[in-house]
């Protein structure tokens, strides 16, 4: 007799992935917006697990920040308006890598997971669009100089 048992997992959660590039020393923003009921959420380094953020860097109860690993990590949007955009101040190449915003939804496997891959480049020197000083006039040869004084 042959029997087969299968397990199917149906999820209603939303998962998205995007890439963000920033420069050393600047602030970088990783967007995370959602709709629906106000709820708890977290940001973590690396991919989110099935149950939580990994290496939590910031958490919110839906209204205010409840955990902040470092002052460089901030939620500057209005949390109550469902804006969980993460700002990383004074970005450094060591900040490069995966970040996960996880918004907890009621029910099993319904969480919204937004994964961002951050790449921090060493900032290029900013070149001015015009010279900082006037160029020196061309050197005059002796016959040109004599003609000026006649």
BELDAMO-V357512 format. One record per residue. N is the residue number from 0. RES is the residue in one letter. SS is DSSP state (~ for helix, > for strand, _ for the rest). OMEGA is omega in whole degrees, 0 to 359 (NA if undefined). Layout:
n->{N,N}
res->{RES,RES}
ss->{SS,SS}
omega->{OMEGA,OMEGA}
//
This chain:
n->{0,1,2,3,4,5,6,7,8,9,10,11,12,13,14,15,16,17,18,19,20,21,22,23,24,25,26,27,28,29,30,31,32,33,34,35,36,37,38,39,40,41,42,43,44,45,46,47,48,49,50,51,52,53,54,55,56,57,58,59,60,61,62,63,64,65,66,67,68,69,70,71,72,73,74,75,76,77,78,79,80,81,82,83,84,85,86,87,88,89,90,91,92,93,94,95,96,97,98,99,100,101,102,103,104,105,106,107,108,109,110,111,112,113,114,115,116,117,118,119,120,121,122,123,124,125,126,127,128,129,130,131,132,133,134,135,136,137,138,139,140,141,142,143,144,145,146,147,148,149}
res->{X,X,X,X,X,X,X,X,X,X,X,X,X,X,X,X,X,X,X,X,X,X,X,X,X,X,X,X,X,X,X,X,X,X,X,X,X,X,X,X,X,X,X,X,X,X,X,X,X,X,X,X,X,X,X,X,X,X,X,X,X,X,X,X,X,X,X,X,X,X,X,X,X,X,X,X,X,X,X,X,X,X,X,X,X,X,X,X,X,X,X,X,X,X,X,X,X,X,X,X,X,X,X,X,X,X,X,X,X,X,X,X,X,X,X,X,X,X,X,X,X,X,X,X,X,X,X,X,X,X,X,X,X,X,X,X,X,X,X,X,X,X,X,X,X,X,X,X,X,X}
ss->{_,_,_,_,_,_,_,_,_,_,_,_,_,>,>,>,>,>,>,>,>,>,>,_,_,_,_,>,>,>,_,_,>,_,_,_,_,_,_,_,>,>,>,>,>,_,_,_,_,_,_,_,_,_,_,>,>,>,>,>,_,_,_,_,>,>,>,>,_,_,_,_,>,>,>,_,_,_,~,~,~,_,>,_,_,>,>,>,_,_,_,_,~,~,~,_,>,>,>,>,>,>,>,_,_,_,_,_,_,_,_,>,>,>,>,>,>,>,>,>,>,_,_,_,_,_,_,_,_,_,_,_,_,_,_,_,_,_,_,_,_,~,~,~,~,~,~,~,_,_}
omega->{182,175,181,178,180,178,180,181,178,181,174,182,180,177,176,182,174,180,179,178,177,180,177,176,180,172,181,180,176,186,174,181,178,176,178,183,175,186,179,180,177,169,178,174,181,179,174,173,178,189,187,170,173,180,181,174,176,179,177,176,182,181,182,177,179,177,179,184,185,181,177,180,183,169,185,176,179,186,180,176,176,176,182,180,181,173,175,181,175,185,183,178,178,176,180,178,182,174,182,171,182,177,184,178,179,179,182,173,179,186,173,181,179,181,179,174,183,176,180,178,173,185,176,175,180,180,180,180,177,182,178,177,179,177,178,177,180,179,179,175,188,182,177,181,181,180,181,187,181,NA}
//
